[in-house]
Amino acid sequence: MKHFFSLLLSVAIISVATAQDFKKVETNVLINKFEEAKTEIDKSLADPKNQSKAEGYYWKSRIYASLFKNEATRAKYPNAVEDAHAAFQKYAELEPSLAKAKEKGPDGYFDMYSTSFNLGINSFKDKKYDVASKEFEKAVIYSDYIFKNKWASSQQPFDTTSILYCAYSFQNAQKQDDAVKYYIRLAESKVTGEGFVDIYKYLIDYNTKKKNKEGFEKYLALGREVYPAENWEDFEIDYIDQNYDLAGKTALYDELDAAGKLTENKYLQFGDVFVSVRNNDGVDSLTIDKYNRKAIDAFKKAYAKNNNNAIAAFNVGVTYYNFFNLEDDKYAANIKKLQEINANKPVIKDPKKKAAADAEHKVKVDEIKNANAAIEKTSMEITDIAADWLTKSFMILKDKSPRTNTEKSVVNKSVDFIANIYYYKMGRVRGKDAKLFDAYEAKYKEFDGLHGTFK
């Protein structure tokens, strides 16, 4: 019994000694004398016997956080934030339960959070995004302590605002990989609200550029889940466009088309992909023609799904109109050749030689004239098709109100292209078919008179 009493006495003496080590520190903290508290805590932690005591690092973290919070002492002790952060980490290591913080108060955590957040806001406003990102990173760390331990009145799992600003700062600092880490936290928590849809779009775009199909599909699915009304199909076609070669895009289109899995919008998007092949370097004319026709197929199928889709109708019409332009260029090139042949026809006086030369000349001339006759026939057929589809587009949009800027552009271009077509047709039948000429002229005047009238 005597031995047991001695043991209890020893424990009591140790407890009193430990309390004594930090009593002056605590007293100075409670009366807001943080510089005096700093002196005391530095002295206490210089003693090797205190360097493994969680309480010491609790007080140091709280004191240095307060020095960081106050503008004057922050300037006086420029390393206060680093020292505070190190003390917080050491404290958490020695006492994972944070019992002392729960007993004595989490003031230091709030000081680190609020000061870092406010400094981050100021730097963000000044467009010092690198500095801002570092401050917001600290704000996130300490807000996580606060929210995890339910020290704040909010019931949220984390501080959305500090995480969002952290991501914004990294994004504006052109540090995408760092921005993504914070956007992921928000997206995987399925945050919603005004402007938050851009988080999912950013992650989708990031994974598209990284050619990360798994990440792309994950955040596309999350975006669809929390913002079902958004148009996510554009991102799908963008992924295909950036990560598939032409053969891959073609095979995928054929597969989805055959399976009936293409929507009106996706048909339009694939059509745009195919028609843009002509802009690629080193693509021959046969390949361009092949993909223009594949684009027409896609646009027609989009229109078939919705015959009020003026864009689909316009795209069919304008692609045929471009075919016509190619034919007209060939026609003009042949006229130039014919002029050159006639200009370079030799003058021959010998009757026998002249007859042979005239026959040879006629063969060359007839060949070009026949070629142009075939081109003219093709052009008339193509322009009929182009005019039909452009008229569909015009009819859909002419009385629509309001129109989007794209629709205004489409309806104005439609009437101009239709006028050009009928002007061309007038020239082809002039002096050959008066009735047809009058019909084409009436159409030309009708659509030419509508130039620029759709505002």
Buried (B, 14 or more C-beta within 10 A) or exposed (E): EEEEEEEEEEEEEEEEEBEEBBEBBBEBBEEEBBBBBBBBBBEBBEEEEBEEBBBBBBBBBBBBBBBBBBEEBBEEBEEBBEBBBBBBEBBBEBBEEBEBBEEBBBBBBBBBBBBBBEBBBEBBEEEBBEBBBBBBBBBBBBBBBBBEBEBBEEEEEBBBBBBBBBBBBBBBBEBBEBBBEBBBBBBEBEBEEEEBBEBBBBBBBBBBBBEBEEBBBBBBEBBBEBBEEBEBBBBBBBBBBEBBEBEEBBEEBEEBBEEEEBEBBBBBBBBBBBBEBBEEEEBEEEBBBBBBEBBBBBBBBBBEBBEEBBBBBBBBBBBBBBBBBBBBEBBEBBEEBBEEBEEEBEEEEEEEEEEEBEEEBEEBBEBBEEBBEEBBEBBBBBBEBBBBBBBBBBEBBBEBEEBEEEBBEBBBBBBBBBBBBBBBBBEBBEEEEEEBBEBBBEBBEEBBEBEEEBE
